């Protein structure tokens, strides 16, 4: 079972990887790599996986601002701002844009 300290450790590890692989990545991709990847790459704790259009469909139907609000406020097991309080609304919108761009 994942605990908050374990999730925080995974987020820190993902941030380290992101810092070393940033290159020419977009702001949204950087935010995703820094935090979101921890849960959304593997579907951890019920998070919809990146690129899984079927899982994202109901969320997308609510609209981009609803998605941004969910990220800002937290939803289900996801803490507010994905657990990174330093993210701005611009960061959150960029991450949502990146995730939406990866739908198959």
C-alpha positions in Angstrom: 0.0 0.0 0.0 1.3 3.4 -0.8 1.5 6.0 1.9 1.9 9.7 1.6 5.6 9.5 2.5 6.1 6.8 -0.2 4.2 9.0 -2.8 6.4 12.0 -1.8 9.5 9.9 -2.3 8.3 8.8 -5.8 7.5 12.4 -6.7 11.0 13.5 -5.6 12.5 10.7 -7.7 10.4 11.8 -10.7 11.5 15.4 -10.2 15.1 14.3 -10.3 14.6 12.5 -13.6 12.7 15.5 -15.0 15.5 17.8 -14.1 18.0 15.6 -15.9 15.9 15.1 -19.1 14.3 18.5 -19.5 15.9 19.4 -22.8 13.4 21.1 -25.1 10.3 19.7 -23.4 7.2 21.9 -23.1 6.1 23.4 -19.8 3.3 20.9 -19.6 5.6 18.0 -20.2 8.0 19.2 -17.6 5.2 19.5 -15.0 3.9 16.1 -16.0 7.4 14.6 -15.7 8.0 16.4 -12.4 4.9 15.1 -10.6 2.0 13.7 -12.6 4.0 10.8 -14.1 4.3 9.1 -10.7 0.6 8.1 -10.7 -0.6 8.7 -14.3 2.1 6.5 -16.0 1.0 3.3 -14.3 -2.6 4.2 -13.2 -1.6 4.2 -9.5 -4.4 4.7 -7.0 -7.0 4.8 -9.8 -5.3 7.6 -11.8 -6.2 7.4 -15.5 -3.1 6.5 -17.5 -1.5 9.0 -19.9 -2.9 8.3 -23.4 -5.9 6.2 -22.3 -8.6 8.1 -24.0 -11.3 5.8 -22.7 -10.4 6.5 -19.1 -10.0 10.2 -19.8 -13.3 10.6 -21.8 -15.6 11.5 -18.9 -13.1 13.9 -17.5 -12.5 15.6 -20.9 -16.3 15.8 -21.3 -16.4 18.1 -18.3 -14.1 20.6 -20.0 -10.5 21.8 -19.6 -11.4 24.2 -16.7 -13.0 21.4 -14.8 -9.8 19.3 -15.2 -7.7 22.2 -14.1 -10.0 22.7 -11.0 -9.6 19.0 -10.2 -5.9 19.2 -10.3 -5.9 22.5 -8.3 -8.2 21.1 -5.6 -7.4 17.4 -5.7 -9.6 14.6 -6.6 -10.0 11.1 -5.2 -6.5 10.0 -4.0 -4.8 12.9 -5.9 -3.8 15.7 -3.5 -4.2 19.3 -4.5 -1.8 20.3 -7.3 -0.7 16.7 -7.5 1.1 17.1 -4.2 3.3 20.0 -5.4 2.0 23.3 -3.9 4.5 25.3 -5.9 2.6 24.8 -9.1 0.8 27.8 -10.5 -2.5 27.7 -12.4 -0.4 28.2 -15.5 1.6 25.1 -14.7 -1.6 23.1 -14.1 -3.2 24.3 -17.4 0.0 23.4 -19.2 0.0 19.9 -17.7 -3.6 19.4 -18.6 -2.8 20.5 -22.2 0.1 18.1 -22.3 -2.1 15.2 -21.0 -4.9 16.0 -23.5 -2.3 16.1 -26.3 -1.4 12.5 -25.6 -4.9 11.0 -26.2 -4.9 8.1 -28.7 
